[in-house]
Amino acid sequence: MKVAVVGATGLVGTVMLKVLEERNFPITELIPVASERSIGKKISYKGQEFSVVGLASAVEMKPDVALFSAGGSTSLEWAPKFAEAGITVIDNSSAWRMDPTKKLVVPEINAKDLTANDKIIANPNCSTIQLVMALAPLQDKYKIKRAIISTYQSITGTGVKAVQQLENEYAGEKGEMAYPYPIHRNAIPHCDVFQENGYTKEEMKLVNETQKILDDRSIAVTATAIRIPVVGGHSESVNLEFENEFDESEVRKILNDTPGVTVQDNPETNTYPMPIYAEGKNDVFVGRIRRDHSRENALNMWIVADNLRKGAATNAVQIGEYLAANKLIG
Ligand SMILES: NC(=O)c1ccc[n+]([C@@H]2O[C@H](COP(=O)([O-])OP(=O)(O)OC[C@H]3O[C@@H](n4cnc5c(N)ncnc54)[C@H](OP(=O)(O)O)[C@@H]3O)[C@@H](O)[C@H]2O)c1
């Protein structure tokens, strides 16, 4: 298959290339794409060098599939042009996620809804993907009434500029700021832009995308998203209230049996998920599973995943694998 990686020079794009290589995605021709600034730059894939091209050239080269991670405005403008040329776009930005005509896909949950007519497929937000991976099997069994989420998000979720800001601050040097405040030795309760309702866009993504993926608008979701000076992945403290009674050991078993989820939960051995161990892994890790004694049918848990992997690149590549395996592309 001819595969274009749009945003190949960025944080997500770089991991995308790594994941495509690791999973041996059936690529006959790779087309790395980035902004005008990067045209001609060399990208290496499976020991071979490829030159970065611009978006217009990429459309002319007619790839079978284009994996987009180049920001919302690039996706809004260019995804339809790729789609019109018959190229299937898997988009990592927030541009199409809440469009009712576009599918928002976490393969383990809803890839079966995809058809060959889906030419622009939305990859959910990183913090949403790891959340719904743990919520979906519990929703099936106990029906979720309400979810309260607090996130502790990696700076890698903000792209190369944020990584540079933290490195500058470590080194005591001045430089371009990705955040309105220093991030080193700080916690910033502000991920993405503020909205009129007082929540940030990141917080509202957790609300709206969760309801769309689980196909249940009746689930009450509320979120607070915090940026912390961590690089390995996002962490989430999640409180769930179920419609039905549950058993803690059964919850552990259900999560353990869920493909793509690993339970790490043993207080006796100080076993729980942490971003330094989630980094570079494709799974979503769940721990600190315990009953919330302050409320009926309520549960607390802690969810960690590498936001650049399952939160972005791995999920997008899995969508591509599903499309290829079911002959929906290529
Ligand atoms: N980081 C995450 O955890 C995460 C998770 C899920 C989704 N996403 C989404 O993925 C996208 C990229 O995130 P990132 O963290 O990888 O950002 P990043 O490190 O800043 O990389 C941005 C990439 O987009 C390219 N780009 C920027 N403007 C472009 C344009 N006008 N035309 C073509 N290419 C352009 C850049 O190319 P140059 O190098 O040439 O500038 C670069 O390759 C964003 O939409 C983000 O919301 C990120």
Ligand as a Chemical Component Dictionary entry (heavy atoms), coordinates in Angstrom:
data_LIG
# 
_chem_comp.id                   LIG 
_chem_comp.type                 NON-POLYMER 
_chem_comp.pdbx_formal_charge   0 
_chem_comp.three_letter_code    LIG 
# 
loop_
_chem_comp_atom.comp_id 
_chem_comp_atom.atom_id 
_chem_comp_atom.alt_atom_id 
_chem_comp_atom.type_symbol 
_chem_comp_atom.charge 
_chem_comp_atom.model_Cartn_x 
_chem_comp_atom.model_Cartn_y 
_chem_comp_atom.model_Cartn_z 
_chem_comp_atom.pdbx_ordinal 
LIG N1  N1  N 0  0.943  14.968 20.805 1  
LIG C1  C1  C 0  -0.096 14.208 21.098 2  
LIG O1  O1  O 0  -0.158 13.497 22.126 3  
LIG C2  C2  C 0  -1.266 14.142 20.192 4  
LIG C3  C3  C 0  -2.198 13.164 20.416 5  
LIG C4  C4  C 0  -3.288 13.072 19.573 6  
LIG C5  C5  C 0  -3.391 13.950 18.543 7  
LIG N2  N2  N 1  -2.467 14.912 18.340 8  
LIG C6  C6  C 0  -2.651 15.811 17.200 9  
LIG O2  O2  O 0  -1.678 15.527 16.204 10 
LIG C7  C7  C 0  -1.303 16.710 15.552 11 
LIG C8  C8  C 0  0.204  16.904 15.612 12 
LIG O3  O3  O 0  0.645  16.896 16.939 13 
LIG P1  P1  P 0  2.199  16.827 17.313 14 
LIG O4  O4  O 0  2.220  16.744 18.784 15 
LIG O5  O5  O -1 2.904  15.801 16.500 16 
LIG O6  O6  O 0  2.677  18.295 16.837 17 
LIG P2  P2  P 0  4.126  18.776 16.375 18 
LIG O7  O7  O 0  5.191  17.987 17.034 19 
LIG O8  O8  O 0  4.118  20.243 16.528 20 
LIG O9  O9  O 0  4.179  18.433 14.796 21 
LIG C9  C9  C 0  3.357  19.073 13.847 22 
LIG C10 C10 C 0  3.563  18.440 12.468 23 
LIG O10 O10 O 0  2.640  19.027 11.558 24 
LIG C11 C11 C 0  3.361  19.593 10.452 25 
LIG N3  N3  N 0  2.686  20.801 9.978  26 
LIG C12 C12 C 0  2.426  21.922 10.675 27 
LIG N4  N4  N 0  1.803  22.824 9.882  28 
LIG C13 C13 C 0  1.682  22.243 8.654  29 
LIG C14 C14 C 0  1.138  22.655 7.413  30 
LIG N5  N5  N 0  0.592  23.872 7.246  31 
LIG N6  N6  N 0  1.199  21.805 6.373  32 
LIG C15 C15 C 0  1.751  20.577 6.501  33 
LIG N7  N7  N 0  2.295  20.123 7.657  34 
LIG C16 C16 C 0  2.238  20.949 8.723  35 
LIG C17 C17 C 0  4.734  19.922 11.021 36 
LIG O11 O11 O 0  5.655  20.045 9.945  37 
LIG P3  P3  P 0  6.987  20.972 10.091 38 
LIG O12 O12 O 0  7.978  20.154 10.864 39 
LIG O13 O13 O 0  7.365  21.166 8.674  40 
LIG O14 O14 O 0  6.564  22.206 10.786 41 
LIG C18 C18 C 0  4.961  18.694 11.884 42 
LIG O15 O15 O 0  5.324  17.584 11.089 43 
LIG C19 C19 C 0  -2.131 17.823 16.192 44 
LIG O16 O16 O 0  -3.300 17.993 15.433 45 
LIG C20 C20 C 0  -2.461 17.272 17.536 46 
LIG O17 O17 O 0  -3.640 17.814 18.050 47 
LIG C21 C21 C 0  -1.389 15.023 19.129 48 
# 
loop_
_chem_comp_bond.comp_id 
_chem_comp_bond.atom_id_1 
_chem_comp_bond.atom_id_2 
_chem_comp_bond.value_order 
_chem_comp_bond.pdbx_ordinal 
LIG N1  C1  SING 1  
LIG C1  O1  DOUB 2  
LIG C1  C2  SING 3  
LIG C2  C3  SING 4  
LIG C2  C21 DOUB 5  
LIG C3  C4  DOUB 6  
LIG C4  C5  SING 7  
LIG C5  N2  DOUB 8  
LIG N2  C6  SING 9  
LIG N2  C21 SING 10 
LIG C6  O2  SING 11 
LIG C6  C20 SING 12 
LIG O2  C7  SING 13 
LIG C7  C8  SING 14 
LIG C7  C19 SING 15 
LIG C8  O3  SING 16 
LIG O3  P1  SING 17 
LIG P1  O4  DOUB 18 
LIG P1  O5  SING 19 
LIG P1  O6  SING 20 
LIG O6  P2  SING 21 
LIG P2  O7  DOUB 22 
LIG P2  O8  SING 23 
LIG P2  O9  SING 24 
LIG O9  C9  SING 25 
LIG C9  C10 SING 26 
LIG C10 O10 SING 27 
LIG C10 C18 SING 28 
LIG O10 C11 SING 29 
LIG C11 N3  SING 30 
LIG C11 C17 SING 31 
LIG N3  C12 SING 32 
LIG N3  C16 SING 33 
LIG C12 N4  DOUB 34 
LIG N4  C13 SING 35 
LIG C13 C14 SING 36 
LIG C13 C16 DOUB 37 
LIG C14 N5  SING 38 
LIG C14 N6  DOUB 39 
LIG N6  C15 SING 40 
LIG C15 N7  DOUB 41 
LIG N7  C16 SING 42 
LIG C17 O11 SING 43 
LIG C17 C18 SING 44 
LIG O11 P3  SING 45 
LIG P3  O12 DOUB 46 
LIG P3  O13 SING 47 
LIG P3  O14 SING 48 
LIG C18 O15 SING 49 
LIG C19 O16 SING 50 
LIG C19 C20 SING 51 
LIG C20 O17 SING 52 
# 
